[in-house]
Amino acid sequence: MSRPKIYVSRKVSAAVFARLAKAGETRAWEGEGRCPVEVLEREVAEVDAVIGDDRWTAALMDRAPRLRIIAYTTAGYDAVDVAAATERGIVVTNTPNVLNDTVADMVVALMLAVGRRVCEADRWIRAGEWRTPEAGFLGQDLHHATLGVLGLGGIGSAVARRGRLGFDMEVLYNDIVRREELERQFGYRFVDLDTLLGESDFLAISVSLTPLTRGMIGEAQLARMKRSAYLINISRGAVVDEPALIRALQEKRIAGAGLDVFEKEPLDQGNPLLRMENVVLLPHIGSATEPTRQAMIDLATDNALVVLQGKPPITPVNPEVLSRLKK
């Protein structure tokens, strides 16, 4: 029986590559950044498993007739046509939970940076503008402020815990699932979306991108926020109507925003967000610490290896495909 073929569409450590090479014939993209589509199309023609974070359409899957698993190295998987994968008997996995604390730390960093005007003050000093002892830059306290969490899943729960225990914030949340145990343990308050928007000093968005959440924060929702409120988005850019957010910031209908995700990435250099002092921008690095990124790759690797061994995946996105494979 021939050894399975594995393609890794991103750079991985020598240790990870060695693990995969023991299990099958392994190749990897060694260039910088994301693997080009034309390379991926060529490489997946005869592979059994792919590890990476590429955009997977039905057309690309059709170029990989032997493919058994797409092992995503991120928690989000909105770039995969999951229905098409399920139809073709392809397992899709992701890396939930291992990045929760790291991303939650970044939410706090964004809240502090935009609320206390950290980046704005840094730029001001570097530009040689600090000429008198009184600098100004009045900002917003985190302590005792109201934190609104939209999506109290793994990341949202970690954000809420930091706000409540670290800064004594009042925590409101909205989710499709009510978390009554967390309410009892930490005093969180479950509210409808309108109340969440209207009462939050900091709104942290941590929902997955789905047809229901795409564009869920638009003109009407932004209009319900306080003028003194800050929007923090670490989920997916398309959850927020970006033109509507830009207008709200330009017209000072909200105080500011901290953004790690955008509708289009990389961000266009003509985007008005780049010229706003009341916005902190990050290049989608919420999970970017060495231990967390390694844990994500390790989990994706584990998923690929167990599926190639004929065992159930650890974190399947489409578990319904498993029953089909047994038939």
PyMOL commands that set and color helices and strands:
alter all, ss='L'
color gray80, all
select helices_A, chain A and resi 14-23+37-46+58-62+82-87+100-115+118-126+154-167+180-186+193-199+219-223+237-239+242-250+272-275+290-308+320-326
alter helices_A, ss='H'
color red, helices_A
select strands_A, chain A and resi 5-8+25-28+49-52+69-72+91-93+146-150+170-174+189-190+202-205+230-233+256-259+279-281
alter strands_A, ss='S'
color yellow, strands_A
deselect
rebuild
show_as cartoon
